[in-house]
Amino acid sequence: MCGRDWSSDVCSSDLALFYTYGSWSDISRVLPAQLQGLILLAMLIGFFTSTLISQRQAELEASSKARDALTLLNTIEQPVYVFDLETHKVLFVNDKAIGQLNYTQAEILQKSLRDIAPELVPKIANRRVETSFVKKTGSSLPVELFTQKIWFSGSERMLVLATDITVRKKNEARLQKSEK
């Protein structure tokens, strides 16, 4: 029976009131309170589910972009470091950087810029600078750094490309010696 007797099957024309008028007051006149509550509950569940799904999709997209950026940084054939600007903590190193200082990835991610290049901390900015890194063995590694502030993982960070200049320094020393 189709009509206002809700003990029977729901009439599609009555449910169409909600879609037609789009107003809760219109549909609340034709539905009993229990059914109104269930419909409201279903609507809220649908709203929160779609909101959560949208948030999760945004998180996955951001995570995918971050993975793509890290993959790109890892393919660079030069040591790459990313430091936090405030704490100077190492946030990322590519495989070349790991090999440059002979630390494991886990070890180097526990370090800060102060541990690797103590004299560099006050100088770090968007620039080129020569300094020395401290290797795991404690020995010094002369490097030329190109630094650039970047936006990484939701905050401003410092991207550092480090070039080993050991050979260049040895050649400069030989040249100076031969000129004397």
C-alpha positions in Angstrom: 0.0 0.0 0.0 1.4 3.4 -1.0 0.3 6.3 1.1 0.9 7.7 4.6 0.7 4.3 6.3 4.4 3.7 7.0 3.8 0.2 8.4 3.7 -0.9 4.8 6.4 -0.6 2.2 7.8 2.9 1.7 6.2 4.7 -1.1 8.7 6.0 -3.6 6.6 9.1 -4.3 6.8 10.0 -0.5 10.6 9.5 -0.4 10.8 11.6 -3.5 9.5 14.5 -1.4 12.9 14.8 0.2 14.7 14.9 -3.2 12.1 17.2 -4.7 11.9 19.7 -1.9 15.3 19.2 -0.5 14.1 20.4 2.9 14.0 18.4 6.1 10.8 20.2 7.2 9.0 18.9 4.1 10.0 15.3 4.6 9.5 15.4 8.4 5.8 16.0 7.8 5.4 12.6 6.1 7.8 10.4 8.0 7.3 9.1 11.6 10.0 10.2 14.1 11.8 6.8 14.2 12.3 6.8 10.5 13.3 10.5 10.5 16.0 9.6 13.1 17.3 6.7 10.9 17.4 8.9 7.8 19.3 11.6 9.7 21.7 9.1 11.1 22.3 7.7 7.6 22.8 11.2 6.2 25.4 12.0 9.0 27.2 8.7 8.4 27.3 9.5 4.7 28.6 13.0 5.3 31.3 11.9 7.8 32.3 8.9 5.6 32.7 11.1 2.5 34.6 13.7 4.6 37.0 11.1 5.9 37.4 9.5 2.5 38.2 13.0 1.0 40.7 13.7 3.8 42.3 10.2 3.3 42.6 10.8 -0.4 44.2 14.2 0.2 46.7 12.6 2.6 47.5 9.8 0.1 48.0 12.4 -2.6 50.3 14.4 -0.4 52.1 11.3 0.6 52.5 10.3 -3.0 53.9 13.7 -3.9 56.4 13.5 -1.0 57.4 10.0 -2.1 57.9 11.3 -5.6 60.1 14.2 -4.3 62.2 11.8 -2.2 62.6 9.5 -5.1 63.8 12.4 -7.2 66.2 13.5 -4.6 67.5 10.0 -4.3 68.3 9.8 -8.0 70.6 12.8 -8.0 74.2 11.7 -8.5 75.4 14.2 -5.9 75.1 13.9 -2.1 71.8 15.6 -1.0 70.9 16.5 2.6 67.8 18.2 3.9 68.0 19.9 7.3 65.4 21.5 9.6 66.1 25.2 9.7 65.4 25.6 13.4 66.9 22.4 14.9 69.4 21.7 12.2 68.4 18.0 12.4 69.0 15.9 9.3 65.6 15.0 7.8 66.7 13.3 4.6 69.9 12.1 2.9 70.1 10.4 -0.4 72.3 7.3 -1.0 75.2 9.4 -2.2 75.3 11.3 1.1 75.2 8.1 3.1 78.3 6.9 1.2 80.0 10.3 1.5 80.2 10.2 5.3 80.2 6.4 5.8 77.3 6.5 8.2 74.2 4.2 7.9 71.0 6.0 7.0 69.7 5.4 10.5 72.9 6.9 12.0 72.9 10.0 9.9 69.3 10.7 10.5 70.1 10.9 14.2 72.7 13.6 13.5 72.3 17.4 13.1 74.1 19.9 11.0 76.1 20.7 14.2 77.4 17.1 14.3 78.4 17.0 10.6 79.7 20.6 10.0 79.7 22.6 13.2 81.3 25.7 11.8 78.6 25.9 9.0 75.6 26.4 11.3 75.8 30.2 11.4 76.7 30.5 7.7 73.9 28.4 6.3 71.7 30.4 3.9 70.9 30.4 0.2 74.5 30.4 -1.0 77.6 28.4 -2.0 80.1 27.7 0.8 83.2 25.6 1.3 83.5 23.7 4.6 84.4 20.3 6.0 82.2 17.5 7.0 83.1 15.2 9.9 83.0 11.6 8.7 82.0 8.6 10.9 85.7 7.9 11.4 86.2 11.4 12.7 88.2 12.4 9.7 87.5 15.6 7.8 86.0 15.7 4.4 86.3 19.0 2.5 83.1 19.8 0.7 81.6 22.6 -1.4 77.9 23.1 -0.4 75.1 24.7 -2.4 72.3 25.5 0.0 68.7 26.5 -0.8 65.7 27.0 1.4 62.8 24.8 0.3 59.4 23.9 1.4 59.6 20.2 2.5 57.1 18.1 4.5 55.0 21.1 5.4 57.8 23.4 6.7 60.6 25.5 5.4 63.8 23.4 5.3 67.4 23.7 3.9 68.3 21.6 0.9 72.1 21.1 0.7 74.0 19.6 -2.3 77.5 18.6 -1.1 80.4 18.1 -3.5 83.5 16.3 -2.3 86.4 18.7 -3.1 89.3 16.6 -1.7 91.0 16.3 -5.1 90.6 20.0 -5.8 92.0 21.0 -2.4 95.0 18.6 -3.0 95.6 20.2 -6.4 95.4 23.7 -5.0 97.9 22.8 -2.3 100.3 21.3 -4.9 100.0 24.4 -7.0 100.7 26.7 -4.1 103.7 24.6 -3.1 105.1 24.6 -6.7 104.7 28.4 -6.9 106.9 28.9 -3.9 
